[in-house]
Amino acid sequence: MRSRRLITALVLATLCACNDNYVSSIPDTSVYLNLNIMLDSDYFTFYNAPGSYLTFTLENSAARPVTWRLGYGGLLLVHTLAGEFHAFDMACPKEAKRTVCVTVEDAMFATCASCGERYDLSSGIGNPTRRIGTENLRPYRTRVSGNYLTVTRD
């Protein structure tokens, strides 16, 4: 019975992730990040290095442009080995608190120190692997246009 509920929850989470009406335990907050990937050396390296990641936390807010909106718990950008760009909220969906965020082990996995859930980033889905939680990391939309990589909620 428990495994049937887990499978149902995973199927529902997957279906919601493919829908524009995505429902998450992470509250809707403003998200906007616009990186000039040719101007800044860190962003250029990320753009040209599949298997890498960048994090933008709420703590270092003084060092960022005022137009940036970093979601609920901060932003995690992943450049998969397949060459795709994905963005996630750093707040753990199991904990659903702004102050409880995942940390990246490498560009393939992120872990929540509070609940112990480990999220697979390699495919760009951010799915839980230890089955402690049932919800994927909250995804955000990424777009590359010219010299810019943009992240938005919609």
N, C-alpha and C positions, 0 to 999 in steps of 0.2 A: 504494500500500500504506500509506504514512504517513497519507494523508487518511482512509483506511478505519479505521485505528486511532484517529485523533482523533475521528471521528464516533462510533465505538463507545464511547470514553471519555466523550464528552459525553452520550450517551444514558444510559449507566450512572450518571453523576453526577446527571443530571436525575431518573432513577428513584429513586435513593437519597435525593434531597432531598425526595421526596414520601412517603417511608416513615418510620415511627416508629423504625426500626432504622438510621437514618442513620449511615453510616460516614464518618469524616473523618480527615484527617491531623492535625487539631487534637485533642489529647487531651480526653477527657471531664473536665471540671472543673465545679465548683459555679457555678451562675449564678442570681442573684436580685437584682433591682433593683426597687424599689417607689417610684415618684415621685408626690408629690402635685402634680398638674398645675394645681391652682387656688391653691396656697399660695405656691409659688416662682415669681418672675417669669420666670426663664429657661425653666422647664419649661412655664409657661403660654404663653409666646411660641412655643415649639416645638410645643405641642399645637394651637395656632391658626394655624400657618403651614405649609401644605403646601409641599414643596420645601425643607424645612429638615432639620437633623441635630443630634445631640448626641453627644459622645464622653465616655467615662468610662475613664480610663487607670489602670493599676496604679501609676504614679508618684505620683499625688495621693491616695494611700490614706488619709493622715492627715485629710483634709478630708471624708471620707465616713462615713456611718453604719456601725457595726460589722456590721450585718446584711447589707449589700450584698456580693454575690459577683460579681466582674466577669469571670468566664470565664478563659480562658488568656492572652490578650493585651490584654484590655480590651474594652469594649462600644461598639459603634457603633449608635445609634438613628437611623432614617431615617423621615421623614414624607414619603411620596411625593406627587407632584402629584395622584394619584388619591385622596388622603386616607387611605391605609393606613399603619399603623405596622409597621415591620420592625426586627429587631435582629440584629446579626452580631457574631461575634468579630472583633477587630481584628487578630489574628495572620494573617499571609499564609499560606494553605494550601500554596503552592508551597514556601515556606521552612520552614514548620512549626516555628518557634522563637518562644518567648514574647517575645523581644526584637526580633523583626522584624515590625513592624506596618504596616498601611496607613495612609495619611493621606488625608483627604478633600479633594478639589479643590473641590467644591461638593456639593450634596446628590445629585448625579447620578452621580459617579464617585469611586472611591477607588483610590489607586496605592501599590504597594510600591516603595520606593526601592531595595531590594536587588536584586530580580529584574526590576523594570520592568513587572510585570503591572498591568493597569488593570482594575478591576471595575466593572461597570454596576450602580448601585444604584437606578436609576429605576423598575424594575418590582418591586423588592423581592426579587430573586433573588440578586444579588451575583455574577453570572457573569463569568468572565474574558473580556476583549475582544481582547487581543493574542495570544492562543493560546500564551503562554509557559507558563502552567499550564493544567490541565484541570479543576480542582476549584473550585466556587463557594466564596465566603466561608461559614464555618460559621454557619448560621442558628440563632436562638433564638426561642422562642415569646413573643409579645406579647399582652397583653390589657388592654383599657380597661374599668374597672368603677367607676362613680361618679366620684370625683375622682382616681382612681389609674390610672397606667399601670404595669403589672407586666411584667417580663421574667424568664423562667425557661428552664431547659434542656429540661424536659419539658412 
